[in-house]
Amino acid sequence: MKAIRVVLASVLASAACAASAQTVWDFPVPYPDGNFHTRNIVQFAQDVDAATQGALKFTVHSAGSLVPHREIKSAVRDGLVPIGELFASTLENENAIFSVDSLPFLATNYEQAWKLYEAQKPQIEAHLDRQGLLLLYSVAWPAQSLYSKQQLNSPDDLKGLKFRVNSRATERFALLAGMTPVQIEVPDIPTAFATGRADAMVNSPTGGVDVKAWDFVGNYYEVQAWLPRNIVIVNKQAFSALPQAQRQAVLDAARVAERRGWESSRAEADKAIQRLRAEGMKVQALPASLQEKFSEIGVAMAKEWAAESSAGGKAILDAYQAGQ
């Protein structure tokens, strides 16, 4: 009996040590469970769990349920949470390098968007590093297109429309088009349209499915304006505190998640457009006069961005254009 007690005590002690060795990280993300970015993060968490044999776990908090979208970066920087995902362009007020992927008609397909990311990545990594943050990976949204309550036939139809914005770039886009910008976060989009706070927005087809856009707008115009990206960042101090094997597991899983995310984005774009059409939305090409107007806006915004940007911003454009 004494021997059994000794063995049992040893087992319990080992279990207690194992439990105490387990690290659990809260992982706030802005988008709902069904969004492909969130699904990719859930798989990322599962990959890390498996690679570390349960020693490192991520608890994914979707749809801004733990930290509001615009506070995720500061929460990770300040150590309130160790890791998080956010829309890169929300950081453009810190540095223009974060908004280059939201410039209209600079990169309008996945191949161009990837080249732009490669040009942008060193600048982002350097900026985040100075703030004690590490970029783990980045995934593009499908190309952004236009949703509207009203049928749009010419640039004059844009004037006065209340346009949902989520970044400085989309705000500038709205102003140059003659629309009225209204800051609205993702969870509030349906209510904003239903109550008349918004009449139109630029969003990806997957974003439209997430918010069930067919419930409040009837028109979807395939603009293919830009492919903005999300980034996943980690607090460097928290990351450095992990054992080396766990750090490597996170980096390895992040590389896989980035590749998987870009592949998912391509697949989700086609699927989402089919869903919008099936739900009764009118999926249509942008009228030529509006396409011309938007192209003019894109040129103007690129010039403004280049003039206001730092040397790092110019380096991004030079590297991107050299790779074209």
PEZITA-V62250 format. One record per helix or strand. SS is the DSSP state (helix for helix, strand for strand). FROM is the first residue (numbers start at 1). LEN is the number of residues. Records with the same first field share a line. If there is no record, write none. Layout:
# PEZITA-V62250
SS=FROM-LEN + FROM-LEN
This chain:
# PEZITA-V62250
helix=2-20 + 36-16 + 69-9 + 88-4 + 96-7 + 110-21 + 155-4 + 168-9 + 186-9 + 205-6 + 213-3 + 236-5 + 244-35 + 288-21 + 311-12
strand=23-6 + 56-6 + 83-5 + 133-8 + 145-4 + 162-4 + 180-4 + 200-4 + 219-4 + 229-7 + 282-4
